[in-house]
Amino acid sequence: MRISHMETAFWYGCALRVAGISAGAIHAATRMMQWTDLRYGFSVSYFERSRSALNTDTAQLRLLDEHTIDAGGLTSLIVGPILLDRATVLAKTNGRTTIRGRDVGNCGWLGHIAELATRRGFAATLSFSTEGEDAGILSDIYSKARTMVGFPGEEAPWWIETNVAYSDFVDKKIQTEPGMILTLVNPAHDPAHTEAVRRSADELGLTMITPDTLAESDHLRIREGWDADDAEWRSLAEFSFGVLAESTEQSLRSAGA
């Protein structure tokens, strides 16, 4: 069946609330899922296959040092925006920074934070590597390990995406491990960084996607929607109804029933 960008804002928001994500984090998490749909079209399937193990307990989150967070299995829908905000502050202060997130759950939604970083004016490199159940799911619908590189553009970023490891792009001393790595660089602080990454991409035979190509693809999906498995979509919608059930119970209690 075909689903539209506009309807997913409602259904994803409801589903995430039922899953236990706080109201304050719903918007950012929904945008991560919608972005994933615009680029790859697999958020419905990914959510349905992952939701039984979706970890939304923020008590698991620990700051190990200034540049490292142990997510304790917490879903990337919560961890991703936190890591991006921390990296943004450090990169604004120092010109560049690298942040690690260990034991991050549901890494397939992380790409959106790399694009958000480019909209904040940074060159961004994000890598993730998964293991266990998440690796099995992502191997089936996407990729269990991925590196994304973005540079600021006008309507969309310049973009490179590949299974090549983070160390091949940014720092050969840093090896990707299960979890994620995010590097932000202020182009004014290090003008040579962008050219160095582009050279690495050329050497690896990778093609940089232009902002026009990305924007055209996004607009097409917004206009025409994308395919989703009928059974998985219905299951997600039924799960989302839990928000209405919760509201009804609260109303009954308030009425003295």
Secondary structure as UniProt FT lines:
FT   STRAND          2..3
FT   HELIX           5..19
FT   HELIX           23..39
FT   HELIX           43..50
FT   HELIX           51..53
FT   HELIX           58..60
FT   STRAND          62..65
FT   TURN            66..67
FT   STRAND          68..70
FT   TURN            72..73
FT   HELIX           76..94
FT   STRAND          96..102
FT   HELIX           107..109
FT   HELIX           111..119
FT   TURN            120..121
FT   STRAND          123..129
FT   HELIX           132..141
FT   STRAND          145..151
FT   STRAND          158..162
FT   HELIX           166..168
FT   TURN            172..173
FT   STRAND          179..185
FT   TURN            187..189
FT   HELIX           191..203
FT   TURN            204..205
FT   HELIX           211..224
FT   STRAND          226..227
FT   HELIX           230..240
FT   HELIX           242..254
FT   TURN            255..256
//
